[in-house]
Amino acid sequence: RDQNPVLQITRTCSLICGEVRDQWRALEDFYAAGKTKAIGVSNYCESCFNCLAKDTKVFPMVNQIGYHIGMGKDPSGFRSLADKHGMVLQAYSPLGNKPWQKGADPEILTGNFTSTLAKGHGKSTIQVALKWLSQHGVAAATKSGNAEHLASDLGLWSWNLTDAEMDQ
């Protein structure tokens, strides 16, 4: 068991700002006690960060959001917000997975955009989708028990998408 987990709390809104700050104080205490190396949040928007900014000792280090290729460089301003606060932006469901659908989004797996890029680089559409995130400076939370898939993930660092491809 990991002795230093990254803690996350789920998104709330400005209507319950006091509760947001109370939850965050508990995480700050945990961090100050050396029980974790990092503390972060999930799906926090600007109003949530504004609640924390009022009396926070330690600002969130990570904001984890649903983010994948095809959503643009700065969906809902999350990238700008992370940059403004010096946070790591982390993508969950980097292949567009949805709770009601098994597997990656078909548009990412077989769509024209990712298929064209994949063919041009001799890579899979999944590698293209993960590379697109990494080149945008976004960490991706992935999971696989398949050794072949894990090995192909490591191959992401041996190639790059062009600036023109990244701007599409």
N, CA and C atoms as a LAMMPS dump frame, in Angstrom:
ITEM: TIMESTEP
0
ITEM: NUMBER OF ATOMS
504
ITEM: BOX BOUNDS ff ff ff
-5.0000000000000000e+02 5.0000000000000000e+02
-5.0000000000000000e+02 5.0000000000000000e+02
-5.0000000000000000e+02 5.0000000000000000e+02
ITEM: ATOMS id mol type element x y z
1 1 1 N 0.827 -1.184 0
2 1 2 C 0 0 0
3 1 3 C 0.874 1.251 0
4 2 1 N 0.51 2.249 -0.803
5 2 2 C 1.278 3.481 -0.924
6 2 3 C 1.15 4.299 0.355
7 3 1 N 2.28 4.644 0.927
8 3 2 C 2.288 5.421 2.161
9 3 3 C 2.106 6.914 1.902
10 4 1 N 2.229 7.353 0.652
11 4 2 C 2.117 8.761 0.312
12 4 3 C 1.185 8.964 -0.874
13 5 1 N -0.094 8.721 -0.716
14 5 2 C -1.015 8.873 -1.84
15 5 3 C -1.213 10.346 -2.191
16 6 1 N -1.578 10.598 -3.429
17 6 2 C -2.003 11.929 -3.821
18 6 3 C -3.486 11.997 -3.467
19 7 1 N -3.842 12.893 -2.576
20 7 2 C -5.229 13.011 -2.154
21 7 3 C -6.003 13.91 -3.092
22 8 1 N -7.239 13.577 -3.335
23 8 2 C -8.094 14.387 -4.175
24 8 3 C -9.479 14.463 -3.55
25 9 1 N -10.099 15.629 -3.699
26 9 2 C -11.495 15.773 -3.317
27 9 3 C -12.263 16.2 -4.552
28 10 1 N -13.538 15.911 -4.579
29 10 2 C -14.307 16.18 -5.785
30 10 3 C -14.793 17.62 -5.835
31 11 1 N -15.179 18.041 -7.014
32 11 2 C -15.59 19.412 -7.28
33 11 3 C -16.809 19.802 -6.458
34 12 1 N -16.755 21.001 -5.962
35 12 2 C -17.895 21.639 -5.32
36 12 3 C -18.062 23 -5.971
37 13 1 N -18.898 23.865 -5.432
38 13 2 C -19.089 25.163 -6.071
39 13 3 C -19.076 26.282 -5.04
40 14 1 N -19.129 27.495 -5.53
41 14 2 C -19.031 28.658 -4.653
42 14 3 C -20.203 28.765 -3.675
43 15 1 N -21.295 28.076 -3.934
44 15 2 C -22.441 28.135 -3.023
45 15 3 C -22.137 27.485 -1.678
46 16 1 N -21.141 26.628 -1.648
47 16 2 C -20.763 25.975 -0.398
48 16 3 C -19.274 26.21 -0.107
49 17 1 N -18.864 27.442 -0.282
50 17 2 C -17.458 27.816 -0.152
51 17 3 C -16.884 27.441 1.22
52 18 1 N -17.663 27.596 2.27
53 18 2 C -17.179 27.241 3.607
54 18 3 C -16.823 25.77 3.707
55 19 1 N -17.649 24.915 3.139
56 19 2 C -17.371 23.482 3.155
57 19 3 C -16.143 23.139 2.327
58 20 1 N -15.971 23.841 1.212
59 20 2 C -14.793 23.626 0.364
60 20 3 C -13.537 23.937 1.177
61 21 1 N -13.545 25.069 1.86
62 21 2 C -12.373 25.449 2.667
63 21 3 C -12.158 24.474 3.816
64 22 1 N -13.216 24 4.462
65 22 2 C -13.075 23.027 5.556
66 22 3 C -12.443 21.725 5.055
67 23 1 N -12.918 21.234 3.915
68 23 2 C -12.341 20.017 3.334
69 23 3 C -10.865 20.228 3.021
70 24 1 N -10.563 21.375 2.453
71 24 2 C -9.186 21.63 2.059
72 24 3 C -8.269 21.756 3.275
73 25 1 N -8.74 22.378 4.344
74 25 2 C -7.927 22.479 5.57
75 25 3 C -7.543 21.097 6.079
76 26 1 N -8.448 20.144 5.991
77 26 2 C -8.144 18.779 6.423
78 26 3 C -7.018 18.19 5.567
79 27 1 N -7.049 18.443 4.266
80 27 2 C -5.988 17.956 3.392
81 27 3 C -4.668 18.672 3.667
82 28 1 N -4.732 19.963 3.945
83 28 2 C -3.514 20.701 4.3
84 28 3 C -2.882 20.136 5.57
85 29 1 N -3.702 19.805 6.545
86 29 2 C -3.196 19.214 7.796
87 29 3 C -2.51 17.879 7.523
88 30 1 N -3.122 17.077 6.688
89 30 2 C -2.56 15.778 6.309
90 30 3 C -1.203 15.978 5.621
91 31 1 N -1.142 16.959 4.737
92 31 2 C 0.094 17.274 4.008
93 31 3 C 1.16 17.795 4.984
94 32 1 N 0.792 18.705 5.864
95 32 2 C 1.73 19.281 6.832
96 32 3 C 2.301 18.215 7.764
97 33 1 N 1.519 17.195 8.051
98 33 2 C 1.967 16.103 8.925
99 33 3 C 2.885 15.12 8.179
100 34 1 N 3.122 15.358 6.895
101 34 2 C 4.01 14.496 6.124
102 34 3 C 3.386 13.176 5.717
103 35 1 N 2.074 13.102 5.734
104 35 2 C 1.387 11.853 5.397
105 35 3 C 1.151 11.689 3.9
106 36 1 N 1.446 12.711 3.133
107 36 2 C 1.322 12.651 1.677
108 36 3 C 2.331 13.604 1.052
109 37 1 N 2.722 13.314 -0.178
110 37 2 C 3.677 14.168 -0.889
111 37 3 C 2.999 15.279 -1.672
112 38 1 N 1.742 15.095 -2
113 38 2 C 1.016 16.083 -2.796
114 38 3 C -0.467 16.003 -2.47
115 39 1 N -1.128 17.137 -2.624
116 39 2 C -2.581 17.173 -2.456
117 39 3 C -3.176 17.865 -3.674
118 40 1 N -4.309 17.35 -4.117
119 40 2 C -4.924 17.894 -5.31
120 40 3 C -6.418 17.75 -5.29
121 41 1 N -7.011 18.206 -6.361
122 41 2 C -8.466 18.221 -6.492
123 41 3 C -8.856 17.63 -7.842
124 42 1 N -10.13 17.43 -8.022
125 42 2 C -10.643 16.906 -9.274
126 42 3 C -11.814 17.759 -9.735
127 43 1 N -11.757 18.194 -10.983
128 43 2 C -12.83 18.972 -11.612
129 43 3 C -13.094 20.311 -10.934
130 44 1 N -12.08 20.905 -10.34
131 44 2 C -12.266 22.22 -9.727
132 44 3 C -12.244 23.297 -10.807
133 45 1 N -13.224 24.192 -10.75
134 45 2 C -13.309 25.311 -11.682
135 45 3 C -12.802 26.569 -10.965
136 46 1 N -12.825 27.68 -11.648
137 46 2 C -12.291 28.911 -11.072
138 46 3 C -13.003 29.309 -9.783
139 47 1 N -14.322 29.13 -9.699
140 47 2 C -15.033 29.51 -8.477
141 47 3 C -14.579 28.663 -7.279
142 48 1 N -14.245 27.396 -7.523
143 48 2 C -13.739 26.547 -6.438
144 48 3 C -12.375 27.048 -5.965
145 49 1 N -11.515 27.411 -6.915
146 49 2 C -10.195 27.921 -6.533
147 49 3 C -10.301 29.268 -5.84
148 50 1 N -11.278 30.076 -6.232
149 50 2 C -11.484 31.351 -5.555
150 50 3 C -11.855 31.134 -4.094
151 51 1 N -12.622 30.1 -3.809
152 51 2 C -12.951 29.765 -2.409
153 51 3 C -11.68 29.443 -1.631
154 52 1 N -10.819 28.66 -2.224
155 52 2 C -9.59 28.251 -1.542
156 52 3 C -8.614 29.405 -1.372
157 53 1 N -8.593 30.322 -2.315
158 53 2 C -7.602 31.397 -2.299
159 53 3 C -7.763 32.326 -1.098
160 54 1 N -8.916 32.305 -0.462
161 54 2 C -9.175 33.241 0.639
162 54 3 C -8.299 32.999 1.853
163 55 1 N -8.006 31.743 2.177
164 55 2 C -7.187 31.489 3.377
165 55 3 C -6.428 30.153 3.309
166 56 1 N -5.914 29.84 2.128
167 56 2 C -5.208 28.587 1.923
168 56 3 C -3.731 28.736 2.257
169 57 1 N -3.192 27.756 2.987
170 57 2 C -1.748 27.728 3.261
171 57 3 C -1.008 27.052 2.113
172 58 1 N -1.574 25.956 1.617
173 58 2 C -0.988 25.187 0.518
174 58 3 C -2.041 25.099 -0.584
175 59 1 N -1.69 25.581 -1.764
176 59 2 C -2.639 25.544 -2.871
177 59 3 C -2.61 24.164 -3.519
178 60 1 N -3.706 23.709 -4.111
179 60 2 C -3.693 22.404 -4.784
180 60 3 C -2.544 22.29 -5.777
181 61 1 N -1.942 21.13 -5.789
182 61 2 C -0.805 20.883 -6.665
183 61 3 C -1.232 20.24 -7.977
184 62 1 N -2.413 19.632 -7.973
185 62 2 C -2.936 18.915 -9.144
186 62 3 C -4.424 19.209 -9.272
187 63 1 N -4.876 19.403 -10.498
188 63 2 C -6.309 19.434 -10.785
189 63 3 C -6.54 18.39 -11.864
190 64 1 N -7.278 17.354 -11.525
191 64 2 C -7.546 16.259 -12.446
192 64 3 C -8.904 16.488 -13.1
193 65 1 N -8.911 16.469 -14.438
194 65 2 C -10.143 16.718 -15.19
195 65 3 C -10.291 15.686 -16.304
196 66 1 N -11.498 15.493 -16.779
197 66 2 C -11.732 14.691 -17.968
198 66 3 C -11.249 15.49 -19.172
199 67 1 N -10.234 14.995 -19.877
200 67 2 C -9.616 15.769 -20.955
201 67 3 C -9.015 14.795 -21.966
202 68 1 N -9.259 15.049 -23.247
203 68 2 C -8.713 14.179 -24.289
204 68 3 C -8.591 14.949 -25.592
205 69 1 N -7.871 14.348 -26.529
206 69 2 C -7.708 14.94 -27.85
207 69 3 C -9.087 15.256 -28.424
208 70 1 N -9.177 16.394 -29.098
209 70 2 C -10.453 16.815 -29.667
210 70 3 C -11.178 17.837 -28.817
211 71 1 N -10.711 18.061 -27.582
212 71 2 C -11.37 19.035 -26.708
213 71 3 C -10.744 20.427 -26.811
214 72 1 N -9.69 20.568 -27.588
215 72 2 C -9.02 21.855 -27.726
216 72 3 C -7.91 22.019 -26.703
217 73 1 N -7.13 23.083 -26.873
218 73 2 C -5.955 23.317 -26.029
219 73 3 C -6.31 23.702 -24.598
220 74 1 N -7.438 24.36 -24.41
221 74 2 C -7.77 24.9 -23.086
222 74 3 C -9.265 24.767 -22.795
223 75 1 N -9.742 23.519 -22.663
224 75 2 C -11.18 23.334 -22.456
225 75 3 C -11.659 24.007 -21.173
226 76 1 N -12.663 24.832 -21.317
227 76 2 C -13.278 25.558 -20.194
228 76 3 C -12.268 26.357 -19.375
229 77 1 N -11.126 26.68 -19.966
230 77 2 C -10.116 27.481 -19.276
231 77 3 C -9.308 26.728 -18.236
232 78 1 N -9.417 25.393 -18.207
233 78 2 C -8.693 24.607 -17.189
234 78 3 C -7.172 24.714 -17.334
235 79 1 N -6.668 24.717 -18.575
236 79 2 C -5.217 24.825 -18.793
237 79 3 C -4.706 26.166 -18.269
238 80 1 N -5.399 27.242 -18.622
239 80 2 C -5.01 28.581 -18.175
240 80 3 C -5.047 28.68 -16.655
241 81 1 N -6.052 28.096 -16.065
242 81 2 C -6.196 28.105 -14.611
243 81 3 C -5.044 27.362 -13.937
244 82 1 N -4.677 26.205 -14.481
245 82 2 C -3.559 25.441 -13.927
246 82 3 C -2.258 26.235 -14.05
247 83 1 N -2.046 26.847 -15.208
248 83 2 C -0.841 27.647 -15.41
249 83 3 C -0.805 28.832 -14.444
250 84 1 N -1.933 29.487 -14.276
251 84 2 C -2.024 30.659 -13.391
252 84 3 C -1.633 30.307 -11.959
253 85 1 N -2.003 29.104 -11.518
254 85 2 C -1.769 28.7 -10.13
255 85 3 C -0.585 27.746 -9.954
256 86 1 N 0.142 27.475 -11.046
257 86 2 C 1.3 26.596 -10.945
258 86 3 C 0.949 25.15 -10.613
259 87 1 N -0.208 24.712 -11.073
260 87 2 C -0.672 23.345 -10.811
261 87 3 C -0.371 22.431 -11.985
262 88 1 N -0.286 21.146 -11.689
263 88 2 C -0.236 20.128 -12.73
264 88 3 C -1.674 19.87 -13.162
265 89 1 N -1.904 19.873 -14.451
266 89 2 C -3.203 19.487 -14.986
267 89 3 C -3.086 18.027 -15.381
268 90 1 N -3.984 17.2 -14.874
269 90 2 C -3.939 15.774 -15.16
270 90 3 C -5.247 15.351 -15.801
271 91 1 N -5.135 14.577 -16.874
272 91 2 C -6.303 14.1 -17.603
273 91 3 C -6.691 12.708 -17.13
274 92 1 N -7.93 12.569 -16.67
275 92 2 C -8.472 11.227 -16.506
276 92 3 C -9.312 10.956 -17.755
277 93 1 N -9.522 9.724 -18.07
278 93 2 C -10.21 9.325 -19.312
279 93 3 C -9.557 9.96 -20.538
280 94 1 N -8.222 9.808 -20.687
281 94 2 C -7.535 10.446 -21.807
282 94 3 C -7.894 9.866 -23.175
283 95 1 N -8.656 8.781 -23.174
284 95 2 C -9.127 8.214 -24.434
285 95 3 C -10.619 8.44 -24.623
286 96 1 N -11.164 9.376 -23.843
287 96 2 C -12.572 9.731 -23.99
288 96 3 C -13.539 8.715 -23.419
289 97 1 N -13.06 7.844 -22.541
290 97 2 C -13.933 6.841 -21.927
291 97 3 C -15.101 7.513 -21.209
292 98 1 N -16.232 6.855 -21.261
293 98 2 C -17.431 7.349 -20.571
294 98 3 C -17.944 6.255 -19.644
295 99 1 N -18.522 6.637 -18.506
296 99 2 C -18.981 5.62 -17.545
297 99 3 C -19.986 4.633 -18.126
298 100 1 N -20.787 5.054 -19.096
299 100 2 C -21.837 4.2 -19.649
300 100 3 C -21.379 3.438 -20.895
301 101 1 N -20.109 3.587 -21.263
302 101 2 C -19.61 2.969 -22.493
303 101 3 C -18.292 2.264 -22.208
304 102 1 N -18.18 1.019 -22.602
305 102 2 C -16.945 0.277 -22.379
306 102 3 C -15.889 0.707 -23.399
307 103 1 N -14.697 1.004 -22.908
308 103 2 C -13.579 1.319 -23.786
309 103 3 C -13.497 2.764 -24.227
310 104 1 N -12.506 3.004 -25.056
311 104 2 C -12.232 4.351 -25.552
312 104 3 C -13.322 4.85 -26.493
313 105 1 N -13.391 6.14 -26.645
314 105 2 C -14.329 6.784 -27.551
315 105 3 C -14.017 6.323 -28.983
316 106 1 N -15.007 5.845 -29.709
317 106 2 C -14.77 5.375 -31.076
318 106 3 C -14.151 6.452 -31.98
319 107 1 N -14.473 7.7 -31.739
320 107 2 C -13.906 8.779 -32.555
321 107 3 C -12.392 8.885 -32.354
322 108 1 N -11.933 8.592 -31.141
323 108 2 C -10.494 8.605 -30.876
324 108 3 C -9.847 7.346 -31.456
325 109 1 N -10.505 6.219 -31.317
326 109 2 C -9.941 4.955 -31.813
327 109 3 C -9.885 4.862 -33.324
328 110 1 N -10.932 5.33 -34.01
329 110 2 C -11.017 5.115 -35.452
330 110 3 C -11.371 6.362 -36.247
331 111 1 N -11.472 7.502 -35.587
332 111 2 C -11.855 8.734 -36.281
333 111 3 C -10.807 9.205 -37.278
334 112 1 N -11.237 10.048 -38.188
335 112 2 C -10.372 10.535 -39.262
336 112 3 C -9.163 11.296 -38.723
337 113 1 N -9.359 12.172 -37.767
338 113 2 C -8.261 13.004 -37.253
339 113 3 C -7.157 12.147 -36.645
340 114 1 N -7.508 11.308 -35.676
341 114 2 C -6.476 10.493 -35.026
342 114 3 C -5.91 9.44 -35.982
343 115 1 N -6.746 8.884 -36.842
344 115 2 C -6.261 7.871 -37.8
345 115 3 C -5.256 8.461 -38.789
346 116 1 N -5.521 9.67 -39.263
347 116 2 C -4.605 10.336 -40.189
348 116 3 C -3.264 10.608 -39.514
349 117 1 N -3.299 11.122 -38.298
350 117 2 C -2.059 11.396 -37.565
351 117 3 C -1.305 10.091 -37.277
352 118 1 N -2.026 9.083 -36.864
353 118 2 C -1.397 7.797 -36.537
354 118 3 C -0.698 7.217 -37.773
355 119 1 N -1.38 7.231 -38.904
356 119 2 C -0.792 6.691 -40.133
357 119 3 C 0.457 7.473 -40.515
358 120 1 N 0.409 8.795 -40.377
359 120 2 C 1.542 9.635 -40.742
360 120 3 C 2.777 9.419 -39.869
361 121 1 N 2.568 8.962 -38.649
362 121 2 C 3.69 8.748 -37.728
363 121 3 C 3.995 7.274 -37.493
364 122 1 N 3.217 6.379 -38.107
365 122 2 C 3.429 4.953 -37.887
366 122 3 C 3.123 4.542 -36.451
367 123 1 N 2.108 5.16 -35.874
368 123 2 C 1.721 4.914 -34.477
369 123 3 C 0.256 4.52 -34.425
370 124 1 N -0.198 4.117 -33.25
371 124 2 C -1.623 3.813 -33.068
372 124 3 C -2.38 5.102 -32.737
373 125 1 N -3.681 5.053 -32.909
374 125 2 C -4.498 6.226 -32.559
375 125 3 C -4.42 6.502 -31.055
376 126 1 N -4.277 5.463 -30.271
377 126 2 C -4.147 5.641 -28.817
378 126 3 C -2.847 6.371 -28.504
379 127 1 N -1.759 5.987 -29.161
380 127 2 C -0.487 6.684 -28.948
381 127 3 C -0.608 8.156 -29.359
382 128 1 N -1.302 8.423 -30.441
383 128 2 C -1.506 9.806 -30.885
384 128 3 C -2.281 10.584 -29.822
385 129 1 N -3.341 9.997 -29.29
386 129 2 C -4.163 10.69 -28.284
387 129 3 C -3.352 10.994 -27.026
388 130 1 N -2.545 10.038 -26.579
389 130 2 C -1.722 10.264 -25.386
390 130 3 C -0.598 11.255 -25.666
391 131 1 N -0.017 11.194 -26.844
392 131 2 C 1.052 12.123 -27.208
393 131 3 C 0.526 13.548 -27.289
394 132 1 N -0.661 13.718 -27.815
395 132 2 C -1.279 15.036 -27.928
396 132 3 C -1.39 15.667 -26.539
397 133 1 N -1.826 14.893 -25.564
398 133 2 C -1.921 15.411 -24.191
399 133 3 C -0.538 15.755 -23.637
400 134 1 N 0.409 14.844 -23.792
401 134 2 C 1.724 15.077 -23.202
402 134 3 C 2.405 16.288 -23.835
403 135 1 N 2.237 16.488 -25.132
404 135 2 C 2.827 17.658 -25.773
405 135 3 C 2.142 18.951 -25.364
406 136 1 N 0.943 18.861 -24.858
407 136 2 C 0.269 20.034 -24.301
408 136 3 C 0.61 20.214 -22.823
409 137 1 N 1.513 19.39 -22.313
410 137 2 C 1.935 19.515 -20.922
411 137 3 C 0.934 18.973 -19.925
412 138 1 N 0.099 18.067 -20.356
413 138 2 C -0.938 17.494 -19.5
414 138 3 C -0.561 16.057 -19.157
415 139 1 N -0.488 15.767 -17.874
416 139 2 C -0.236 14.4 -17.421
417 139 3 C -1.499 13.576 -17.656
418 140 1 N -1.335 12.332 -18.027
419 140 2 C -2.49 11.472 -18.284
420 140 3 C -2.514 10.31 -17.305
421 141 1 N -3.673 10.083 -16.699
422 141 2 C -3.869 8.927 -15.828
423 141 3 C -4.406 7.796 -16.698
424 142 1 N -3.574 6.796 -16.909
425 142 2 C -3.976 5.663 -17.742
426 142 3 C -3.972 4.394 -16.907
427 143 1 N -4.603 3.384 -17.432
428 143 2 C -4.557 2.091 -16.76
429 143 3 C -4.535 1 -17.814
430 144 1 N -3.761 -0.025 -17.532
431 144 2 C -3.727 -1.183 -18.413
432 144 3 C -3.025 -2.311 -17.681
433 145 1 N -3.484 -3.505 -17.902
434 145 2 C -2.813 -4.689 -17.4
435 145 3 C -2.137 -5.432 -18.544
436 146 1 N -2.186 -4.844 -19.73
437 146 2 C -1.65 -5.461 -20.929
438 146 3 C -0.203 -4.999 -21.135
439 147 1 N 0.74 -5.915 -21.082
440 147 2 C 2.17 -5.58 -21.201
441 147 3 C 2.479 -4.886 -22.525
442 148 1 N 1.824 -5.288 -23.591
443 148 2 C 2.048 -4.671 -24.905
444 148 3 C 1.61 -3.209 -24.896
445 149 1 N 0.459 -2.935 -24.299
446 149 2 C -0.03 -1.548 -24.214
447 149 3 C 0.9 -0.703 -23.348
448 150 1 N 1.35 -1.254 -22.244
449 150 2 C 2.259 -0.526 -21.359
450 150 3 C 3.57 -0.198 -22.081
451 151 1 N 4.085 -1.133 -22.851
452 151 2 C 5.32 -0.902 -23.601
453 151 3 C 5.118 0.185 -24.651
454 152 1 N 3.961 0.188 -25.308
455 152 2 C 3.713 1.216 -26.328
456 152 3 C 3.566 2.591 -25.68
457 153 1 N 3.064 2.641 -24.453
458 153 2 C 2.985 3.92 -23.73
459 153 3 C 4.384 4.485 -23.497
460 154 1 N 5.332 3.632 -23.184
461 154 2 C 6.71 4.091 -22.969
462 154 3 C 7.319 4.645 -24.254
463 155 1 N 6.849 4.177 -25.389
464 155 2 C 7.342 4.66 -26.668
465 155 3 C 6.891 6.066 -27.022
466 156 1 N 6.075 6.676 -26.204
467 156 2 C 5.589 8.034 -26.485
468 156 3 C 6.713 9.062 -26.526
469 157 1 N 7.809 8.779 -25.889
470 157 2 C 8.88 9.781 -25.761
471 157 3 C 9.851 9.754 -26.931
472 158 1 N 9.631 8.885 -27.907
473 158 2 C 10.573 8.749 -29.02
474 158 3 C 10.145 9.526 -30.271
475 159 1 N 9.037 10.251 -30.197
476 159 2 C 8.539 10.962 -31.374
477 159 3 C 7.674 12.138 -30.93
478 160 1 N 7.385 13.04 -31.85
479 160 2 C 6.534 14.209 -31.566
480 160 3 C 5.571 14.475 -32.69
481 161 1 N 4.449 15.045 -32.341
482 161 2 C 3.526 15.596 -33.328
483 161 3 C 4.084 16.956 -33.732
484 162 1 N 3.819 17.381 -34.953
485 162 2 C 4.297 18.687 -35.416
486 162 3 C 3.453 19.806 -34.789
487 163 1 N 3.95 21.023 -34.854
488 163 2 C 3.195 22.166 -34.343
489 163 3 C 1.856 22.288 -35.073
490 164 1 N 1.87 22.085 -36.38
491 164 2 C 0.631 22.166 -37.163
492 164 3 C -0.379 21.102 -36.715
493 165 1 N 0.105 19.89 -36.427
494 165 2 C -0.781 18.827 -35.961
495 165 3 C -1.335 19.146 -34.573
496 166 1 N -0.516 19.736 -33.74
497 166 2 C -0.955 20.088 -32.387
498 166 3 C -1.996 21.203 -32.408
499 167 1 N -1.945 22.054 -33.416
500 167 2 C -2.88 23.185 -33.514
501 167 3 C -4.237 22.805 -34.087
502 168 1 N -4.365 21.595 -34.614
503 168 2 C -5.645 21.172 -35.219
504 168 3 C -6.681 20.906 -34.164
